[in-house]
Amino acid sequence: MSHSRKEHDIRTVAEHFVMPGEFLEAIPCGAGHINDTYEVRFSQGGVPVRYIVQRINHHVFKRPDLVMNNISRVTRHIAHKLHQTGLPEPNRRVLTLIPCRNGDIRHEDAAGNHWRGYVYVERATAHNHVDDPRLASEAARAFGEFQNHLTDLPGGRLADTIPNFHHTRSRYDALMRAVDEDRAKRAGSVREAVDFCRAREGMVDVLLNLQAQSRLPERVTHNDTKINNVMMDDATGRGICIMDLDTVMPGLVLYDFGDLVRTTTISTAEDAPDARGVEMRLPIFEALVRGYLEGATFLTEAEIDHLAFSGRLITLEVALRFLTDYLEGDHYFKTRHPEHNLERFRVQAALVESMERQDDAMRAVVERWRN
C-alpha cells in the first residue's frame, strides 16, 4: 500500500523530541512506500548532528502504540546485549529510539499523525540491489544475528502488528475468493495464472502444518528482510544495523529467510515488464545460506531442512498477493498502469519456476553449509 508524501512541519514535530541543538533543515529520505521518513539536521555548538524523524502510516499499522512497544522492547534488549559483549560503537549496531520531551516514545500531532525519532546511523549505507555474493552474505548474517539476539527476549509475546501477515493458506484462500467474486471482471483473462497457483496449493500448508505439530517454533522475526533494511558499514562492509522494525513480531524464521531469498537472488527487477530472463541466482543463494547459518546459530534441524523450500514458498505467497490485488482492482499495491500487478505476478511466478528447476542444487547448498 502506498500513500503520497504530504507536506509536514518537521521542525515543529522535532521540537517534541529530545533533539538538542539548533534546527537546520529536514530532508525527505528513504525508498519506503509506507512511512514518511526525514533526515533532520541540527547544529550542536557548530557541530552538525543528524537524526531520523518518521511518520508511522496508521492506515497500514492501525495500532501505532503496539508497533512502538514492540520496537522499544526489541531495541532495548539488543542494546543491552551489545553493551554486555563490549563491541565498539553499540549505538551504530541497533536502532536507538529518541524519547519525546514528555517521556513517551511517540508523538501524536493534532492531525492524528504518529511520529517517532531515531539516532542517525552514521557512516553506513543501505543497498537496493545485490550482485556481490559478499554483500548478500553480510546481509543474511546480520538478519541471522538480529534473530539470534531476540531468542531470549523477556516480557512475553510481542504484539502482532499485522495479523496473519505470512499466513500462506489465508493468502491462497483470498486469491480463490477474488477469482470467484471477480470484482474487476478480470478473472477470465488470467486463467493460466490462477491454474499456476492452484497447481501449487500443496505448498501453502507445509510450514503451517509443521508449526501446528510443534516442529517449527514460533520466534521473534523481522518479516521484511529486504537487502535495503540492512545498514552496511562504509569502512568494513559488514552488516551492522537492521532497519525498519515495524513488522517485528512473532513468526517463523523461515519466513524471514525465504523473503531474503526472494528479494536478493532474483536476476531482474521485481517490477520487470517481461518475466523472461528471471532466474534464481544460485551463487547469491549460497552466499545467503552461508551468512545466515553463521549468524543464526540457534536454528533447529527442521528449520535448516526447510531453508531451500522457504524461498519458493514466500515467492509464491507474494505472487498470490499480486494476483489477488489485480483481480480485486489494484486497491492495495500502488500501480503505474492497469497490468502492473499482473506483470509483478508473472515475475514472481517465473522466480518460483526457477527455484523449482534448481531445487536439488539449492538443497545441496544447504547440506554443504549446515555443519
C-alpha positions in Angstrom: 0.0 0.0 0.0 1.3 3.4 -0.8 0.3 6.9 0.1 1.8 10.1 -1.4 4.0 12.0 0.9 2.3 15.0 2.4 4.0 18.2 3.5 4.6 18.2 7.2 6.1 20.8 9.5 9.0 18.6 10.6 10.6 21.5 12.6 7.5 21.6 14.9 7.4 17.8 15.1 11.1 17.6 16.0 10.5 20.1 18.9 8.6 17.3 20.7 11.7 15.0 20.8 14.8 15.3 22.9 17.0 16.5 20.0 19.2 19.2 21.4 20.7 22.0 19.3 19.6 24.4 16.7 17.3 23.1 13.9 18.8 23.5 10.5 16.7 21.5 8.0 14.7 18.4 7.3 15.2 16.4 4.1 12.8 13.6 2.9 14.8 10.3 2.6 14.3 6.6 2.2 12.8 4.5 -0.6 10.0 3.1 1.6 6.4 3.3 0.4 4.7 3.0 3.8 6.0 5.6 6.2 7.3 9.2 5.6 10.9 9.5 6.6 13.0 12.6 7.1 16.7 13.2 7.9 16.7 16.1 10.4 19.8 18.2 10.8 20.7 20.2 13.9 23.7 22.2 14.9 25.1 21.5 18.4 27.6 24.2 19.1 28.6 24.4 15.5 28.8 20.6 15.1 26.3 19.1 12.6 24.2 16.3 14.1 21.6 14.2 12.2 18.5 12.4 13.4 15.7 10.4 11.7 12.1 11.6 12.2 9.5 9.2 10.8 5.7 9.3 10.5 4.1 5.9 11.1 1.4 5.1 8.5 -1.5 4.4 10.7 -3.6 3.2 7.7 -1.2 0.2 7.4 -0.3 -0.1 11.1 -3.6 0.5 12.8 -2.1 0.3 16.3 1.0 2.5 16.4 1.2 2.0 20.1 1.7 -1.7 19.7 4.3 -1.1 16.9 6.2 1.2 19.1 6.0 -1.0 22.2 7.5 -3.9 20.1 10.3 -1.8 18.7 11.1 -0.4 22.1 11.3 -3.9 23.7 13.4 -5.3 20.8 15.9 -2.4 20.5 16.4 -2.1 24.3 17.1 -5.8 24.6 19.6 -5.9 21.7 21.3 -2.7 23.0 21.7 -4.4 26.4 23.2 -7.5 24.8 25.6 -5.4 22.7 26.8 -3.5 25.8 27.4 -6.8 27.5 29.6 -8.0 24.7 31.7 -4.9 24.7 31.5 -4.4 20.9 32.6 -0.9 19.9 30.0 1.7 19.0 26.9 -0.3 20.1 24.7 2.7 19.1 25.6 2.0 15.5 24.6 -1.6 15.8 20.9 -1.2 16.8 18.4 1.5 16.2 18.1 3.8 19.1 14.7 5.5 19.8 14.8 9.1 20.9 12.2 9.9 23.6 9.7 12.7 23.4 10.2 15.6 25.9 7.1 14.3 27.8 8.8 10.9 28.2 6.8 9.0 25.6 8.4 7.2 22.7 6.0 8.6 20.1 4.3 11.9 19.4 0.8 12.2 18.1 0.1 15.6 16.4 -3.1 17.5 16.2 -3.9 15.8 12.9 -3.7 12.3 14.4 -0.3 11.5 12.8 2.1 9.4 14.9 5.8 10.3 14.9 9.0 8.7 16.2 12.7 9.7 16.3 15.8 7.7 15.9 19.5 8.3 16.2 21.0 8.5 12.7 23.3 5.6 11.9 26.4 7.3 10.6 29.0 6.0 8.2 26.8 3.2 6.9 24.8 2.6 3.7 21.8 0.6 2.6 21.8 -1.1 -0.8 18.8 -1.7 -3.0 20.3 -4.4 -5.2 22.8 -7.1 -4.8 25.3 -8.6 -7.4 28.2 -9.2 -5.0 27.8 -12.5 -3.0 29.8 -11.0 -0.1 27.2 -8.3 0.3 24.4 -10.9 0.2 26.3 -13.0 2.8 26.7 -10.0 5.1 23.0 -9.1 4.9 22.0 -12.7 5.7 24.5 -12.8 8.6 23.1 -9.6 10.0 19.5 -10.8 9.9 20.6 -14.1 11.5 22.3 -12.2 14.3 19.3 -10.0 14.8 17.1 -13.1 15.3 19.8 -14.6 17.5 19.7 -11.6 19.8 16.0 -12.0 20.3 15.7 -15.7 21.1 15.6 -14.8 24.8 13.5 -11.6 24.6 11.9 -11.2 28.0 8.4 -10.0 28.8 6.1 -12.3 26.9 5.0 -12.5 23.3 5.2 -9.4 21.1 2.1 -8.0 19.6 1.0 -9.0 16.0 1.3 -5.6 14.2 -0.2 -7.1 11.0 -2.1 -10.3 11.9 -1.6 -13.3 9.6 1.0 -11.4 7.6 2.7 -14.5 6.3 -0.2 -17.0 6.7 0.1 -18.6 3.3 -3.1 -20.5 3.5 -5.0 -17.2 4.1 -3.3 -15.7 1.1 -4.2 -18.6 -1.1 -7.8 -18.6 0.1 -8.0 -14.8 -0.5 -7.0 -15.4 -4.1 -9.7 -18.1 -4.6 -12.3 -15.7 -3.2 -11.1 -13.0 -5.6 -11.4 -15.4 -8.5 -15.0 -16.3 -7.5 -16.1 -12.7 -6.9 -14.3 -11.3 -9.9 -15.0 -7.7 -8.9 -12.8 -6.1 -11.6 -14.0 -8.5 -14.3 -10.5 -9.8 -14.9 -10.7 -13.5 -14.0 -11.4 -14.7 -17.5 -8.1 -13.2 -18.8 -5.9 -14.8 -16.1 -7.0 -18.5 -16.0 -3.4 -19.6 -16.7 -2.1 -17.6 -13.8 -4.8 -19.0 -11.5 -4.0 -22.5 -12.7 -0.4 -21.9 -11.8 -1.4 -21.1 -8.2 -3.8 -24.0 -7.9 -1.2 -26.4 -9.1 1.0 -25.3 -6.1 -1.7 -25.3 -3.4 0.1 -28.2 -1.7 2.9 -25.8 -0.8 0.9 -23.3 1.2 0.3 -25.5 4.3 3.8 -27.1 4.6 5.3 -24.7 7.2 1.9 -24.1 8.9 1.4 -27.8 9.4 4.9 -28.2 10.8 4.2 -25.3 13.2 0.9 -26.8 14.3 2.8 -30.1 15.0 5.3 -28.1 17.2 8.1 -29.0 14.8 8.8 -25.3 13.9 9.0 -23.0 16.8 7.4 -19.5 16.8 10.2 -16.9 17.2 10.7 -13.1 17.0 11.1 -12.3 13.3 11.6 -9.2 11.2 9.1 -10.0 8.5 10.5 -7.6 5.9 14.0 -8.9 5.2 14.8 -6.8 2.1 18.5 -6.1 1.5 17.9 -2.3 2.0 16.8 -2.9 5.5 20.4 -3.7 6.5 22.9 -0.9 7.0 26.4 -1.8 5.8 29.4 -0.3 7.5 31.1 2.0 4.9 34.6 1.1 6.2 34.4 -2.7 6.7 31.4 -3.7 4.5 29.9 -5.5 7.5 26.2 -5.6 8.1 25.9 -3.6 11.3 22.3 -2.5 11.9 18.8 -3.8 10.9 16.3 -1.1 10.0 12.5 -0.9 9.5 11.3 -2.7 12.6 7.5 -2.0 12.2 6.8 -5.6 11.3 8.9 -7.2 14.0 6.5 -9.7 15.6 6.0 -13.4 16.3 6.6 -15.6 13.3 8.7 -18.4 11.7 12.4 -17.7 10.9 11.8 -19.4 7.6 9.5 -16.5 6.5 12.4 -14.1 7.1 15.0 -16.3 5.3 12.5 -17.0 2.5 11.8 -13.4 1.8 15.6 -12.6 1.8 16.0 -15.3 -0.8 13.1 -13.9 -2.9 14.3 -10.3 -2.9 18.0 -10.9 -3.1 18.5 -13.8 -5.6 16.3 -12.6 -8.4 18.2 -11.8 -11.5 15.9 -8.9 -12.7 14.0 -6.1 -11.1 10.8 -7.2 -9.3 8.9 -4.8 -11.5 10.4 -6.0 -14.8 7.7 -5.7 -17.5 8.9 -9.0 -19.0 9.3 -12.2 -17.0 11.7 -13.7 -19.5 15.2 -13.9 -18.1 14.0 -14.2 -14.4 16.3 -16.6 -12.6 17.1 -17.5 -9.0 20.9 -16.9 -8.9 22.4 -19.9 -7.1 25.7 -18.1 -6.1 23.7 -15.5 -4.3 21.6 -18.1 -2.7 24.7 -19.9 -1.5 26.0 -16.6 0.0 22.8 -16.1 1.8 22.9 -19.6 3.3 26.5 -19.2 4.4 25.9 -15.9 6.0 22.6 -16.8 7.6 23.9 -20.0 9.2 26.8 -18.0 10.6 24.5 -15.5 12.3 21.6 -17.7 13.2 23.3 -20.2 15.5 20.1 -21.2 17.2 18.3 -23.0 14.3 16.8 -26.4 14.8 17.3 -29.2 12.3 13.8 -28.8 10.9 14.4 -25.1 10.3 17.6 -25.8 8.4 15.9 -28.6 6.5 13.4 -26.1 5.0 15.7 -23.2 4.1 15.7 -24.1 0.4 11.9 -24.5 0.4 11.2 -21.2 2.2 12.4 -19.0 -0.7 10.0 -20.8 -3.0 7.1 -20.6 -0.6 7.4 -16.8 0.2 7.9 -16.1 -3.5 4.6 -18.0 -4.2 2.9 -16.1 -1.4 3.9 -12.7 -2.9 2.7 -13.9 -6.3 -0.6 -14.8 -4.8 -0.9 -11.3 -3.3 -0.1 -9.5 -6.6 -2.6 -11.7 -8.5 -5.3 -11.2 -5.8 -4.8 -7.4 -5.9 -5.1 -7.5 -9.7 -8.4 -9.4 -9.6 -9.7 -7.0 -6.9 -9.0 -3.9 -8.9 -5.5 -2.9 -7.6 -6.5 -1.4 -4.3 -3.5 -2.4 -2.2 -0.3 -2.2 -4.1 0.5 1.1 -5.9 0.4 0.6 -9.7 1.6 2.6 -12.6 -0.6 1.0 -15.3 -3.5 -1.4 -15.4 -1.4 -4.6 -16.0 1.3 -3.7 -13.3 0.2 -6.2 -10.7 -0.2 -8.9 -13.3 3.4 -8.2 -14.5 4.6 -8.4 -10.9 2.8 -11.7 -10.5 4.5 -13.1 -13.7 7.9 -12.2 -12.4 7.3 -13.9 -9.0 5.8 -16.9 -10.8 8.9 -17.2 -13.0 11.1 -17.0 -10.0 9.1 -19.8 -8.4 9.7 -21.9 -11.5 13.4 -21.1 -11.5 13.6 -22.3 -7.9 11.7 -25.5 -8.8 14.2 -26.2 -11.5 17.1 -25.6 -9.1 15.6 -27.3 -6.1 18.2 -30.1 -5.9 21.0 -27.7 -6.2 19.6 -25.4 -3.5 19.2 -28.3 -1.1 22.7 -29.4 -1.8 23.9 -25.9 -0.9 22.2 -26.1 2.4 23.7 -29.5 3.1 27.1 -28.2 2.3 26.9 -25.4 4.8 24.8 -26.8 7.6 27.6 -28.3 9.7 
